[in-house]
Amino acid sequence: MTHIVDIEEVFQRIIQKLQAKIVRYKSFSLLSDLNKNYERAAILQDIVAAIESSLEKEEK
């Protein structure tokens, strides 16, 4: 059985999950883990930006 998937919808869900992780990294970090968590959040933000940019290019 094949499922037809809207790829943009899949990416939007991925973006939402990544953004939730970003918020969690920035909010609930212990002081000792703060730098590491901000680095993780920055990496995830870069990934989100790349996906969003890619989706915008596809629309044009």
N, CA, C and O atoms as a Tripos MOL2 file, in Angstrom:
@<TRIPOS>MOLECULE
protein
  240   239    60     0     0
PROTEIN
NO_CHARGES

@<TRIPOS>ATOM
      1 N           0.8470   -1.1880    0.0000 N.3       1 MET1
      2 CA          0.0000    0.0000    0.0000 C.3       1 MET1
      3 C           0.8900    1.2480    0.0000 C.2       1 MET1
      4 O           1.8070    1.3720    0.8120 O.2       1 MET1
      5 N           0.6100    2.1390   -0.8960 N.am      2 THR2
      6 CA          1.4100    3.3710   -1.0070 C.3       2 THR2
      7 C           0.6610    4.5380   -0.3840 C.2       2 THR2
      8 O          -0.5630    4.6410   -0.4620 O.2       2 THR2
      9 N           1.4440    5.4100    0.2380 N.am      3 HIS3
     10 CA          0.8620    6.6160    0.8290 C.3       3 HIS3
     11 C           1.4180    7.8160    0.0940 C.2       3 HIS3
     12 O           2.6240    7.9150   -0.1370 O.2       3 HIS3
     13 N           0.5350    8.7220   -0.2710 N.am      4 ILE4
     14 CA          0.9740    9.9710   -0.8880 C.3       4 ILE4
     15 C           1.1970   10.9710    0.2360 C.2       4 ILE4
     16 O           0.3150   11.2190    1.0570 O.2       4 ILE4
     17 N           2.3990   11.5380    0.2510 N.am      5 VAL5
     18 CA          2.7750   12.4320    1.3390 C.3       5 VAL5
     19 C           3.0810   13.8150    0.7710 C.2       5 VAL5
     20 O           3.7920   13.9500   -0.2240 O.2       5 VAL5
     21 N           2.5360   14.8270    1.4140 N.am      6 ASP6
     22 CA          2.8650   16.2090    1.0560 C.3       6 ASP6
     23 C           4.2010   16.5440    1.7140 C.2       6 ASP6
     24 O           4.2800   16.7140    2.9310 O.2       6 ASP6
     25 N           5.2430   16.6350    0.9020 N.am      7 ILE7
     26 CA          6.5980   16.8050    1.4270 C.3       7 ILE7
     27 C           6.7230   18.1020    2.2200 C.2       7 ILE7
     28 O           7.4350   18.1530    3.2230 O.2       7 ILE7
     29 N           6.0400   19.1410    1.7780 N.am      8 GLU8
     30 CA          6.1080   20.4100    2.5080 C.3       8 GLU8
     31 C           5.5190   20.2620    3.9070 C.2       8 GLU8
     32 O           6.0320   20.8250    4.8750 O.2       8 GLU8
     33 N           4.4390   19.5010    3.9970 N.am      9 GLU9
     34 CA          3.8300   19.2580    5.3080 C.3       9 GLU9
     35 C           4.7920   18.4930    6.2180 C.2       9 GLU9
     36 O           4.8850   18.7730    7.4130 O.2       9 GLU9
     37 N           5.4970   17.5370    5.6470 N.am     10 VAL10
     38 CA          6.4890   16.7760    6.4150 C.3      10 VAL10
     39 C           7.5740   17.7130    6.9380 C.2      10 VAL10
     40 O           7.9420   17.6490    8.1110 O.2      10 VAL10
     41 N           8.0820   18.5780    6.0710 N.am     11 PHE11
     42 CA          9.1250   19.5150    6.4900 C.3      11 PHE11
     43 C           8.6070   20.4970    7.5360 C.2      11 PHE11
     44 O           9.3420   20.8660    8.4530 O.2      11 PHE11
     45 N           7.3510   20.9250    7.4110 N.am     12 GLN12
     46 CA          6.7820   21.8250    8.4090 C.3      12 GLN12
     47 C           6.7380   21.1470    9.7780 C.2      12 GLN12
     48 O           7.0070   21.7770   10.8010 O.2      12 GLN12
     49 N           6.3920   19.8430    9.7870 N.am     13 ARG13
     50 CA          6.3830   19.1090   11.0570 C.3      13 ARG13
     51 C           7.7930   18.9920   11.6200 C.2      13 ARG13
     52 O           7.9990   19.1280   12.8260 O.2      13 ARG13
     53 N           8.7610   18.7410   10.7470 N.am     14 ILE14
     54 CA         10.1590   18.6610   11.1840 C.3      14 ILE14
     55 C          10.5810   19.9860   11.7960 C.2      14 ILE14
     56 O          11.1950   20.0140   12.8630 O.2      14 ILE14
     57 N          10.2530   21.0920   11.1210 N.am     15 ILE15
     58 CA         10.6040   22.4310   11.6040 C.3      15 ILE15
     59 C           9.9860   22.6660   12.9780 C.2      15 ILE15
     60 O          10.6550   23.1720   13.8790 O.2      15 ILE15
     61 N           8.7160   22.3030   13.1450 N.am     16 GLN16
     62 CA          8.0540   22.4970   14.4420 C.3      16 GLN16
     63 C           8.7670   21.7190   15.5430 C.2      16 GLN16
     64 O           8.9680   22.2370   16.6410 O.2      16 GLN16
     65 N           9.1500   20.4790   15.2520 N.am     17 LYS17
     66 CA          9.8250   19.6650   16.2680 C.3      17 LYS17
     67 C          11.2030   20.2380   16.5920 C.2      17 LYS17
     68 O          11.6110   20.2660   17.7530 O.2      17 LYS17
     69 N          11.9150   20.6930   15.5660 N.am     18 LEU18
     70 CA         13.2290   21.2860   15.8060 C.3      18 LEU18
     71 C          13.1040   22.5660   16.6290 C.2      18 LEU18
     72 O          13.8940   22.8040   17.5420 O.2      18 LEU18
     73 N          12.1130   23.3810   16.3010 N.am     19 GLN19
     74 CA         11.9310   24.6250   17.0520 C.3      19 GLN19
     75 C          11.5740   24.3430   18.5110 C.2      19 GLN19
     76 O          11.9810   25.0880   19.4030 O.2      19 GLN19
     77 N          10.8220   23.2830   18.7580 N.am     20 ALA20
     78 CA         10.5040   22.9090   20.1360 C.3      20 ALA20
     79 C          11.7830   22.5070   20.8760 C.2      20 ALA20
     80 O          11.9650   22.8470   22.0450 O.2      20 ALA20
     81 N          12.6560   21.7900   20.1930 N.am     21 LYS21
     82 CA         13.9330   21.4090   20.8010 C.3      21 LYS21
     83 C          14.7830   22.6430   21.0890 C.2      21 LYS21
     84 O          15.4290   22.7280   22.1330 O.2      21 LYS21
     85 N          14.7790   23.5980   20.1640 N.am     22 ILE22
     86 CA         15.5450   24.8320   20.3470 C.3      22 ILE22
     87 C          15.0810   25.5430   21.6140 C.2      22 ILE22
     88 O          15.8970   25.9590   22.4360 O.2      22 ILE22
     89 N          13.7710   25.6760   21.7640 N.am     23 VAL23
     90 CA         13.2130   26.3360   22.9440 C.3      23 VAL23
     91 C          13.6190   25.5860   24.2060 C.2      23 VAL23
     92 O          13.9960   26.1880   25.2110 O.2      23 VAL23
     93 N          13.5340   24.2540   24.1340 N.am     24 ARG24
     94 CA         13.8960   23.4490   25.3040 C.3      24 ARG24
     95 C          15.3670   23.6210   25.6510 C.2      24 ARG24
     96 O          15.7160   23.7560   26.8240 O.2      24 ARG24
     97 N          16.2340   23.6170   24.6400 N.am     25 TYR25
     98 CA         17.6640   23.8080   24.8950 C.3      25 TYR25
     99 C          17.9340   25.1640   25.5390 C.2      25 TYR25
    100 O          18.7710   25.2790   26.4340 O.2      25 TYR25
    101 N          17.2250   26.1800   25.0810 N.am     26 LYS26
    102 CA         17.4790   27.5260   25.5960 C.3      26 LYS26
    103 C          16.8470   27.7540   26.9730 C.2      26 LYS26
    104 O          17.3280   28.5810   27.7470 O.2      26 LYS26
    105 N          15.7850   27.0290   27.2740 N.am     27 SER27
    106 CA         15.0330   27.3010   28.4970 C.3      27 SER27
    107 C          15.4610   26.4680   29.6910 C.2      27 SER27
    108 O          15.6370   26.9870   30.7930 O.2      27 SER27
    109 N          15.6250   25.1790   29.4660 N.am     28 PHE28
    110 CA         15.7540   24.2560   30.5890 C.3      28 PHE28
    111 C          17.1730   23.7360   30.7610 C.2      28 PHE28
    112 O          17.3720   22.5660   31.0880 O.2      28 PHE28
    113 N          18.1520   24.5910   30.5430 N.am     29 SER29
    114 CA         19.5120   24.0960   30.6390 C.3      29 SER29
    115 C          20.1460   24.4850   31.9710 C.2      29 SER29
    116 O          19.9350   25.5810   32.4910 O.2      29 SER29
    117 N          20.9080   23.5760   32.4890 N.am     30 LEU30
    118 CA         21.6820   23.8730   33.6860 C.3      30 LEU30
    119 C          22.8170   24.8090   33.2900 C.2      30 LEU30
    120 O          23.2460   24.8240   32.1360 O.2      30 LEU30
    121 N          23.2850   25.5670   34.2250 N.am     31 LEU31
    122 CA         24.3460   26.5310   33.9250 C.3      31 LEU31
    123 C          25.5620   25.8590   33.3080 C.2      31 LEU31
    124 O          26.1730   26.4050   32.3890 O.2      31 LEU31
    125 N          25.9190   24.6790   33.8060 N.am     32 SER32
    126 CA         27.0990   23.9820   33.2860 C.3      32 SER32
    127 C          26.9120   23.5570   31.8270 C.2      32 SER32
    128 O          27.8820   23.4560   31.0760 O.2      32 SER32
    129 N          25.6650   23.3110   31.4340 N.am     33 ASP33
    130 CA         25.3910   22.8610   30.0630 C.3      33 ASP33
    131 C          24.9870   24.0000   29.1390 C.2      33 ASP33
    132 O          24.7020   23.7810   27.9620 O.2      33 ASP33
    133 N          24.9630   25.2130   29.6720 N.am     34 LEU34
    134 CA         24.4150   26.3320   28.9180 C.3      34 LEU34
    135 C          25.0930   26.5300   27.5690 C.2      34 LEU34
    136 O          24.4150   26.6280   26.5460 O.2      34 LEU34
    137 N          26.4260   26.5910   27.5520 N.am     35 ASN35
    138 CA         27.1260   26.8070   26.2810 C.3      35 ASN35
    139 C          26.8560   25.6920   25.2910 C.2      35 ASN35
    140 O          26.6090   25.9480   24.1120 O.2      35 ASN35
    141 N          26.9030   24.4520   25.7660 N.am     36 LYS36
    142 CA         26.6660   23.3130   24.8830 C.3      36 LYS36
    143 C          25.2470   23.3620   24.3130 C.2      36 LYS36
    144 O          25.0370   23.0990   23.1290 O.2      36 LYS36
    145 N          24.2770   23.7000   25.1630 N.am     37 ASN37
    146 CA         22.8910   23.7510   24.7080 C.3      37 ASN37
    147 C          22.6560   24.9110   23.7430 C.2      37 ASN37
    148 O          21.8810   24.7750   22.7970 O.2      37 ASN37
    149 N          23.3110   26.0410   23.9670 N.am     38 TYR38
    150 CA         23.1760   27.1440   23.0130 C.3      38 TYR38
    151 C          23.8120   26.7850   21.6720 C.2      38 TYR38
    152 O          23.3100   27.1870   20.6220 O.2      38 TYR38
    153 N          24.9130   26.0310   21.7000 N.am     39 GLU39
    154 CA         25.5090   25.5630   20.4410 C.3      39 GLU39
    155 C          24.5440   24.6400   19.7160 C.2      39 GLU39
    156 O          24.3560   24.7570   18.5050 O.2      39 GLU39
    157 N          23.9320   23.7210   20.4590 N.am     40 ARG40
    158 CA         22.9470   22.8140   19.8490 C.3      40 ARG40
    159 C          21.7830   23.5970   19.2680 C.2      40 ARG40
    160 O          21.3360   23.3170   18.1560 O.2      40 ARG40
    161 N          21.2950   24.5700   20.0100 N.am     41 ALA41
    162 CA         20.1730   25.3830   19.5380 C.3      41 ALA41
    163 C          20.5550   26.1310   18.2670 C.2      41 ALA41
    164 O          19.7510   26.2300   17.3400 O.2      41 ALA41
    165 N          21.7720   26.6560   18.2160 N.am     42 ALA42
    166 CA         22.2320   27.3880   17.0260 C.3      42 ALA42
    167 C          22.2930   26.4650   15.8160 C.2      42 ALA42
    168 O          21.9030   26.8540   14.7150 O.2      42 ALA42
    169 N          22.7780   25.2500   16.0160 N.am     43 ILE43
    170 CA         22.8510   24.2860   14.9080 C.3      43 ILE43
    171 C          21.4440   23.9660   14.4040 C.2      43 ILE43
    172 O          21.1990   23.9460   13.1980 O.2      43 ILE43
    173 N          20.5230   23.7170   15.3380 N.am     44 LEU44
    174 CA         19.1470   23.4110   14.9380 C.3      44 LEU44
    175 C          18.5100   24.6010   14.2220 C.2      44 LEU44
    176 O          17.7540   24.4150   13.2680 O.2      44 LEU44
    177 N          18.8080   25.8190   14.6740 N.am     45 GLN45
    178 CA         18.2590   27.0060   14.0020 C.3      45 GLN45
    179 C          18.7910   27.1070   12.5750 C.2      45 GLN45
    180 O          18.0560   27.4960   11.6670 O.2      45 GLN45
    181 N          20.0640   26.7580   12.3700 N.am     46 ASP46
    182 CA         20.6270   26.7460   11.0150 C.3      46 ASP46
    183 C          19.9070   25.7300   10.1320 C.2      46 ASP46
    184 O          19.6270   25.9980    8.9640 O.2      46 ASP46
    185 N          19.6080   24.5560   10.7050 N.am     47 ILE47
    186 CA         18.9010   23.5180    9.9490 C.3      47 ILE47
    187 C          17.5070   24.0040    9.5680 C.2      47 ILE47
    188 O          17.0760   23.8400    8.4270 O.2      47 ILE47
    189 N          16.8050   24.6000   10.5250 N.am     48 VAL48
    190 CA         15.4620   25.1270   10.2650 C.3      48 VAL48
    191 C          15.5200   26.1810    9.1610 C.2      48 VAL48
    192 O          14.6940   26.1660    8.2480 O.2      48 VAL48
    193 N          16.4770   27.0840    9.2360 N.am     49 ALA49
    194 CA         16.6100   28.1400    8.2260 C.3      49 ALA49
    195 C          16.8820   27.5380    6.8450 C.2      49 ALA49
    196 O          16.3370   28.0030    5.8440 O.2      49 ALA49
    197 N          17.7150   26.5170    6.7960 N.am     50 ALA50
    198 CA         18.0300   25.8770    5.5120 C.3      50 ALA50
    199 C          16.7970   25.2030    4.9200 C.2      50 ALA50
    200 O          16.5570   25.2910    3.7160 O.2      50 ALA50
    201 N          16.0180   24.5320    5.7610 N.am     51 ILE51
    202 CA         14.7980   23.8720    5.2720 C.3      51 ILE51
    203 C          13.8000   24.9160    4.7790 C.2      51 ILE51
    204 O          13.2190   24.7700    3.7030 O.2      51 ILE51
    205 N          13.6080   25.9610    5.5630 N.am     52 GLU52
    206 CA         12.6590   27.0050    5.1670 C.3      52 GLU52
    207 C          13.0960   27.6740    3.8670 C.2      52 GLU52
    208 O          12.2720   27.9400    2.9930 O.2      52 GLU52
    209 N          14.3800   27.9420    3.7440 N.am     53 SER53
    210 CA         14.9150   28.5520    2.5260 C.3      53 SER53
    211 C          14.6870   27.6400    1.3250 C.2      53 SER53
    212 O          14.3090   28.1000    0.2480 O.2      53 SER53
    213 N          14.9160   26.3680    1.5150 N.am     54 SER54
    214 CA         14.7250   25.3860    0.4510 C.3      54 SER54
    215 C          13.2600   25.3250    0.0270 C.2      54 SER54
    216 O          12.9550   25.2510   -1.1640 O.2      54 SER54
    217 N          12.3560   25.3570    1.0040 N.am     55 LEU55
    218 CA         10.9290   25.3290    0.6960 C.3      55 LEU55
    219 C          10.5110   26.5810   -0.0660 C.2      55 LEU55
    220 O           9.7020   26.5050   -0.9910 O.2      55 LEU55
    221 N          11.0590   27.7340    0.3190 N.am     56 GLU56
    222 CA         10.7270   28.9810   -0.3670 C.3      56 GLU56
    223 C          11.1990   28.9410   -1.8160 C.2      56 GLU56
    224 O          10.4870   29.4080   -2.7050 O.2      56 GLU56
    225 N          12.3890   28.3910   -2.0720 N.am     57 LYS57
    226 CA         12.9150   28.2880   -3.4390 C.3      57 LYS57
    227 C          12.0350   27.3760   -4.2800 C.2      57 LYS57
    228 O          11.8110   27.6500   -5.4600 O.2      57 LYS57
    229 N          11.5310   26.2870   -3.6840 N.am     58 GLU58
    230 CA         10.6660   25.3530   -4.3920 C.3      58 GLU58
    231 C           9.3710   26.0270   -4.8360 C.2      58 GLU58
    232 O           8.8440   25.7230   -5.9060 O.2      58 GLU58
    233 N           8.8590   26.9470   -4.0090 N.am     59 GLU59
    234 CA          7.5940   27.6090   -4.3120 C.3      59 GLU59
    235 C           7.7140   28.5580   -5.4880 C.2      59 GLU59
    236 O           6.7320   28.8120   -6.1870 O.2      59 GLU59
    237 N           8.9240   29.0930   -5.7150 N.am     60 LYS60
    238 CA          9.0970   30.0840   -6.7830 C.3      60 LYS60
    239 C           9.2230   29.4510   -8.1360 C.2      60 LYS60
    240 O           9.3740   30.1550   -9.1340 O.2      60 LYS60
@<TRIPOS>BOND
     1     1     2 1
     2     2     3 1
     3     3     4 2
     4     3     5 am
     5     5     6 1
     6     6     7 1
     7     7     8 2
     8     7     9 am
     9     9    10 1
    10    10    11 1
    11    11    12 2
    12    11    13 am
    13    13    14 1
    14    14    15 1
    15    15    16 2
    16    15    17 am
    17    17    18 1
    18    18    19 1
    19    19    20 2
    20    19    21 am
    21    21    22 1
    22    22    23 1
    23    23    24 2
    24    23    25 am
    25    25    26 1
    26    26    27 1
    27    27    28 2
    28    27    29 am
    29    29    30 1
    30    30    31 1
    31    31    32 2
    32    31    33 am
    33    33    34 1
    34    34    35 1
    35    35    36 2
    36    35    37 am
    37    37    38 1
    38    38    39 1
    39    39    40 2
    40    39    41 am
    41    41    42 1
    42    42    43 1
    43    43    44 2
    44    43    45 am
    45    45    46 1
    46    46    47 1
    47    47    48 2
    48    47    49 am
    49    49    50 1
    50    50    51 1
    51    51    52 2
    52    51    53 am
    53    53    54 1
    54    54    55 1
    55    55    56 2
    56    55    57 am
    57    57    58 1
    58    58    59 1
    59    59    60 2
    60    59    61 am
    61    61    62 1
    62    62    63 1
    63    63    64 2
    64    63    65 am
    65    65    66 1
    66    66    67 1
    67    67    68 2
    68    67    69 am
    69    69    70 1
    70    70    71 1
    71    71    72 2
    72    71    73 am
    73    73    74 1
    74    74    75 1
    75    75    76 2
    76    75    77 am
    77    77    78 1
    78    78    79 1
    79    79    80 2
    80    79    81 am
    81    81    82 1
    82    82    83 1
    83    83    84 2
    84    83    85 am
    85    85    86 1
    86    86    87 1
    87    87    88 2
    88    87    89 am
    89    89    90 1
    90    90    91 1
    91    91    92 2
    92    91    93 am
    93    93    94 1
    94    94    95 1
    95    95    96 2
    96    95    97 am
    97    97    98 1
    98    98    99 1
    99    99   100 2
   100    99   101 am
   101   101   102 1
   102   102   103 1
   103   103   104 2
   104   103   105 am
   105   105   106 1
   106   106   107 1
   107   107   108 2
   108   107   109 am
   109   109   110 1
   110   110   111 1
   111   111   112 2
   112   111   113 am
   113   113   114 1
   114   114   115 1
   115   115   116 2
   116   115   117 am
   117   117   118 1
   118   118   119 1
   119   119   120 2
   120   119   121 am
   121   121   122 1
   122   122   123 1
   123   123   124 2
   124   123   125 am
   125   125   126 1
   126   126   127 1
   127   127   128 2
   128   127   129 am
   129   129   130 1
   130   130   131 1
   131   131   132 2
   132   131   133 am
   133   133   134 1
   134   134   135 1
   135   135   136 2
   136   135   137 am
   137   137   138 1
   138   138   139 1
   139   139   140 2
   140   139   141 am
   141   141   142 1
   142   142   143 1
   143   143   144 2
   144   143   145 am
   145   145   146 1
   146   146   147 1
   147   147   148 2
   148   147   149 am
   149   149   150 1
   150   150   151 1
   151   151   152 2
   152   151   153 am
   153   153   154 1
   154   154   155 1
   155   155   156 2
   156   155   157 am
   157   157   158 1
   158   158   159 1
   159   159   160 2
   160   159   161 am
   161   161   162 1
   162   162   163 1
   163   163   164 2
   164   163   165 am
   165   165   166 1
   166   166   167 1
   167   167   168 2
   168   167   169 am
   169   169   170 1
   170   170   171 1
   171   171   172 2
   172   171   173 am
   173   173   174 1
   174   174   175 1
   175   175   176 2
   176   175   177 am
   177   177   178 1
   178   178   179 1
   179   179   180 2
   180   179   181 am
   181   181   182 1
   182   182   183 1
   183   183   184 2
   184   183   185 am
   185   185   186 1
   186   186   187 1
   187   187   188 2
   188   187   189 am
   189   189   190 1
   190   190   191 1
   191   191   192 2
   192   191   193 am
   193   193   194 1
   194   194   195 1
   195   195   196 2
   196   195   197 am
   197   197   198 1
   198   198   199 1
   199   199   200 2
   200   199   201 am
   201   201   202 1
   202   202   203 1
   203   203   204 2
   204   203   205 am
   205   205   206 1
   206   206   207 1
   207   207   208 2
   208   207   209 am
   209   209   210 1
   210   210   211 1
   211   211   212 2
   212   211   213 am
   213   213   214 1
   214   214   215 1
   215   215   216 2
   216   215   217 am
   217   217   218 1
   218   218   219 1
   219   219   220 2
   220   219   221 am
   221   221   222 1
   222   222   223 1
   223   223   224 2
   224   223   225 am
   225   225   226 1
   226   226   227 1
   227   227   228 2
   228   227   229 am
   229   229   230 1
   230   230   231 1
   231   231   232 2
   232   231   233 am
   233   233   234 1
   234   234   235 1
   235   235   236 2
   236   235   237 am
   237   237   238 1
   238   238   239 1
   239   239   240 2
@<TRIPOS>SUBSTRUCTURE
     1 MET1         2 RESIDUE 1 A MET
     2 THR2         6 RESIDUE 1 A THR
     3 HIS3        10 RESIDUE 1 A HIS
     4 ILE4        14 RESIDUE 1 A ILE
     5 VAL5        18 RESIDUE 1 A VAL
     6 ASP6        22 RESIDUE 1 A ASP
     7 ILE7        26 RESIDUE 1 A ILE
     8 GLU8        30 RESIDUE 1 A GLU
     9 GLU9        34 RESIDUE 1 A GLU
    10 VAL10       38 RESIDUE 1 A VAL
    11 PHE11       42 RESIDUE 1 A PHE
    12 GLN12       46 RESIDUE 1 A GLN
    13 ARG13       50 RESIDUE 1 A ARG
    14 ILE14       54 RESIDUE 1 A ILE
    15 ILE15       58 RESIDUE 1 A ILE
    16 GLN16       62 RESIDUE 1 A GLN
    17 LYS17       66 RESIDUE 1 A LYS
    18 LEU18       70 RESIDUE 1 A LEU
    19 GLN19       74 RESIDUE 1 A GLN
    20 ALA20       78 RESIDUE 1 A ALA
    21 LYS21       82 RESIDUE 1 A LYS
    22 ILE22       86 RESIDUE 1 A ILE
    23 VAL23       90 RESIDUE 1 A VAL
    24 ARG24       94 RESIDUE 1 A ARG
    25 TYR25       98 RESIDUE 1 A TYR
    26 LYS26      102 RESIDUE 1 A LYS
    27 SER27      106 RESIDUE 1 A SER
    28 PHE28      110 RESIDUE 1 A PHE
    29 SER29      114 RESIDUE 1 A SER
    30 LEU30      118 RESIDUE 1 A LEU
    31 LEU31      122 RESIDUE 1 A LEU
    32 SER32      126 RESIDUE 1 A SER
    33 ASP33      130 RESIDUE 1 A ASP
    34 LEU34      134 RESIDUE 1 A LEU
    35 ASN35      138 RESIDUE 1 A ASN
    36 LYS36      142 RESIDUE 1 A LYS
    37 ASN37      146 RESIDUE 1 A ASN
    38 TYR38      150 RESIDUE 1 A TYR
    39 GLU39      154 RESIDUE 1 A GLU
    40 ARG40      158 RESIDUE 1 A ARG
    41 ALA41      162 RESIDUE 1 A ALA
    42 ALA42      166 RESIDUE 1 A ALA
    43 ILE43      170 RESIDUE 1 A ILE
    44 LEU44      174 RESIDUE 1 A LEU
    45 GLN45      178 RESIDUE 1 A GLN
    46 ASP46      182 RESIDUE 1 A ASP
    47 ILE47      186 RESIDUE 1 A ILE
    48 VAL48      190 RESIDUE 1 A VAL
    49 ALA49      194 RESIDUE 1 A ALA
    50 ALA50      198 RESIDUE 1 A ALA
    51 ILE51      202 RESIDUE 1 A ILE
    52 GLU52      206 RESIDUE 1 A GLU
    53 SER53      210 RESIDUE 1 A SER
    54 SER54      214 RESIDUE 1 A SER
    55 LEU55      218 RESIDUE 1 A LEU
    56 GLU56      222 RESIDUE 1 A GLU
    57 LYS57      226 RESIDUE 1 A LYS
    58 GLU58      230 RESIDUE 1 A GLU
    59 GLU59      234 RESIDUE 1 A GLU
    60 LYS60      238 RESIDUE 1 A LYS
